[in-house]
Amino acid sequence: MSSPRSSRRLLLASLGLAMLTATPSISLADGADPLRPVKAVMGVTIRSSGGETTGGDVSTSYFDPEALMALYSVGFTRDLAAALVKVKSNEDMMFLDHEPVIGGQDNCEVTDVTYEVGKPEGDKTPVFVEFNAFACFGEEWAKVRTRVVFDVVQEGYNEPAPWYYVDDIRHLGDDGKTDHSLREQFRALAED
């Protein structure tokens, strides 16, 4: 006969196993594709802007636990967590005052999304994403394309690491250089 303590352990282990084996809405099936995590993050952007996604794995939030586990690198998640802890402990701080992919506070439905996988640079592969998020502001704004770079890295248990994860989301300035890095913003928040 098992003790109540061992029964509780068995129950907790069974619940943990059930949680791990539950079908996630974000799949790692195409983890060897650098576009997989980028398209999943863009799915959140498109849906939150009022647009329609074309099926596939779409999380409900950029930073829900499931998205953090399936889409973002360990470094990104660590920097995000440090920033959240700092903001949580300081009521005068604000976490994000803008939409993290679009890069602004006011936008329209995200349309005309294009993806281009760049040449790997060290351990990072840039994925260039362009879209229009301002067409509802008038004819001139309909021509404006936002360009965002998702730096993806490979992580996992095997060599070479089998899965791609988003390591940073960067907005480029007119000069083509990084104007804003989400990870740098997280680090700055954690240090304040």
CORMOGI-V638493 format. One record per residue. N is the residue number from 1. OMEGA is omega in whole degrees, -180 to 180 (none if undefined). Layout:
BEGIN
{{N/OMEGA} {N/OMEGA}}
END
This chain:
BEGIN
{{1/-178} {2/179} {3/177} {4/-179} {5/179} {6/176} {7/178} {8/179} {9/179} {10/179} {11/179} {12/178} {13/179} {14/178} {15/178} {16/179} {17/179} {18/179} {19/-179} {20/-176} {21/177} {22/-179} {23/180} {24/177} {25/177} {26/-174} {27/173} {28/-175} {29/180} {30/-175} {31/-179} {32/179} {33/-179} {34/178} {35/-175} {36/-178} {37/-180} {38/179} {39/178} {40/177} {41/178} {42/175} {43/176} {44/-180} {45/-178} {46/-178} {47/-178} {48/178} {49/180} {50/-179} {51/179} {52/175} {53/-176} {54/177} {55/180} {56/-176} {57/179} {58/176} {59/179} {60/-176} {61/178} {62/-168} {63/174} {64/-175} {65/-179} {66/178} {67/179} {68/-179} {69/-172} {70/-170} {71/-170} {72/-180} {73/177} {74/-180} {75/178} {76/-178} {77/178} {78/180} {79/177} {80/-179} {81/179} {82/178} {83/180} {84/179} {85/-179} {86/180} {87/-180} {88/-177} {89/-179} {90/-174} {91/179} {92/-178} {93/175} {94/-178} {95/177} {96/178} {97/-180} {98/175} {99/-169} {100/179} {101/180} {102/176} {103/180} {104/180} {105/-178} {106/179} {107/177} {108/175} {109/178} {110/-179} {111/174} {112/-178} {113/174} {114/-179} {115/175} {116/178} {117/-179} {118/179} {119/179} {120/178} {121/-174} {122/-180} {123/-178} {124/173} {125/179} {126/172} {127/-178} {128/-180} {129/175} {130/180} {131/173} {132/179} {133/-173} {134/-175} {135/-178} {136/179} {137/177} {138/-174} {139/180} {140/-179} {141/180} {142/-180} {143/-176} {144/177} {145/176} {146/178} {147/-178} {148/177} {149/172} {150/173} {151/178} {152/178} {153/176} {154/177} {155/178} {156/-172} {157/-177} {158/174} {159/-8} {160/-179} {161/-169} {162/-171} {163/175} {164/178} {165/177} {166/-179} {167/176} {168/173} {169/-175} {170/173} {171/-178} {172/175} {173/180} {174/-179} {175/179} {176/179} {177/-179} {178/178} {179/-178} {180/176} {181/-180} {182/179} {183/177} {184/177} {185/178} {186/-179} {187/179} {188/177} {189/-178} {190/-178} {191/-178} {192/none}}
END
